[in-house]
């Protein structure tokens, strides 16, 4: 969907397709017909934005074959879909039975991560609508924090320099601008905006910035306006934003809260937990928190992307207020701080059984409801619906 900020910025609202399993081009094309177009129809909009996830093999095949990219572009156009942003965080196997720490590999010390990201940028440059000002790709925040040596930090810095050079060469070749945003995430080398400022000092800020995920920001107990001020001080721009909500337990010592949380402890994804405090206490997965590795004396926030528009059963809540504050900080002022907003609830299939979408069309219903919620909140901030 397209919205117009009061400053004239065209803001693209999309949903991330990493919620759908697809490792090759045929799988990507199928999800356009079976998932994305039905979402657009439910919203009754002429154009729906997708934050497309292309696994490594699909990205490589598309980058090497202009005719395949043309086929994808024609399919998008025919179904009223557009792509201005790609999710380049998961490399492959995002719907394997167990993902956990594998999602952070390969990291930015490897050529594989660099080549994958440049392939994504090349593909995106060919998919961008003619009137899109630029494209964006989100990526791993360098890597998982352990181990992370000074030597690895140097290797990653060199890789980011090569990334910036590759993006500049692509712009010269195609005339299309693509930026890459590292996405701070709990447990990673770059978990907070303060760490982003430190670890990304010296990067080419015309090409590289931050992907600000509202769930991750909330789990880290970062206040959105202060987080943006830290990025401003470091001259790091918000390349894209992800609209997402974390799971929250106000009193994790309550047996009812612990029982409810246990239903969200599942084997596929990592669900980092932070307990509120002067310096938030941390564990790397929900089952560890429930096993007693956190004291449970103050609120917990859990890295479990829950539907934006729907509340869990009490006594659990979500960080929807923090999401709304993040969107307000980004787009509620006189100047738009980003042009790309991507709803990223990839966990529909691992929600507690009674919360999962069941039956034909139920997932499309849920995604459409999330996008409608996000659109309506952006409209409340003063944005207006834009023509397709």
WOJOTA-V304063 format. One record per run of one state. SS is the DSSP state (a for helix, b for strand, c for the rest). FROM is the first residue (numbers start at 1). TO is the last residue. If there is no record, write none. Layout:
ss=(SS,SS)
from=(FROM,FROM)
to=(TO,TO)
//
This chain:
ss=(c,b,c,b,a,c,a,c,b,c,a,c,a,c,b,c,a,c,a,c,b,c,b,c,a,c,b,c,b,c,a,c,b,a,c,a,c,b,c,b,c,a,c,b,c,b,c,a,c,b,c,b,c,a,c,b,c,a,c,a,c,a,c,b,c)
from=(1,2,5,10,17,20,25,44,48,53,56,65,66,79,81,88,100,105,111,128,135,141,144,145,150,175,178,184,188,189,193,200,208,214,220,224,234,238,244,245,250,255,263,273,276,281,284,286,294,300,307,316,319,320,332,340,344,348,351,353,356,362,381,384,386)
to=(1,4,9,16,19,24,43,47,52,55,64,65,78,80,87,99,104,110,127,134,140,143,144,149,174,177,183,187,188,192,199,207,213,219,223,233,237,243,244,249,254,262,272,275,280,283,285,293,299,306,315,318,319,331,339,343,347,350,352,355,361,380,383,385,388)
//
